[in-house]
Amino acid sequence: MSLLSERNRKTTLLVLCLVFLLIAGIGFTAFYYQEAQTTSSQLTETTWQLLILNSTVQQVKETAPYTTFNLTYTPSPMLNTTSETVTFMFGYIEASALDELYYPSTLLMSFKVSHRTNGTARVTYDYTPMQSVQLVKGIQTVYAPFGIFPLQITKAQPGEVITFYITINAIVNWTPVNTVIASKNITAITQLQVVA
């Protein structure tokens, strides 16, 4: 009898453990299902908010007024130099009539330099390819220096003129919505003469 009752007790204990595990499993499943539903709902809400925000930003970009400004490059006077020389050339960019912009904005200027010589000179040079200036309300004019340095001239003959073409691409980016509200391109010329 004690063997039978011991067996019944073990069976009952085993059944109770299995029932407890089953109830715990159902509880965990219900809890995680509820968490998954909450997370899914929050994700859907966030997705809709992001779509609305993107739509609003796109509408602002499409309706942002496009304006103009003035852009000029003033080179240094014609430089005289000799062959087998390392030197530099400089000038400055003036961006003006910036009072019709939305703020805060950023003025981004990119540069490309090419050259031509009327003789045998070999010319190598370097320059900074980009500059940026933060614009705030009240700024109407920006002066930015631009230089070609180092500028190395070899195998040149006296009287040669080296002409540099500086292409400046300037855009004004309205910072809060990251959209271009003004742009201007110019090509300026500056020269260097080789003397004896």
Protein Blocks (a to p, Z undefined) as FASTA:
>chain_A
ZZmmmmmmmmmmmmmmmmmmmmmmmmmmmmmmmmmmmmmmmmmmmmmmmmmmmmmmmmmm
mmpccddddddddddddddddehiacddddddddehkllcccddddddddddddddfbfb
dcdddddfbdcddddehiabdcddddddddddehiaehiacddddddddddddfklopaf
bdcdddddddddddZZ
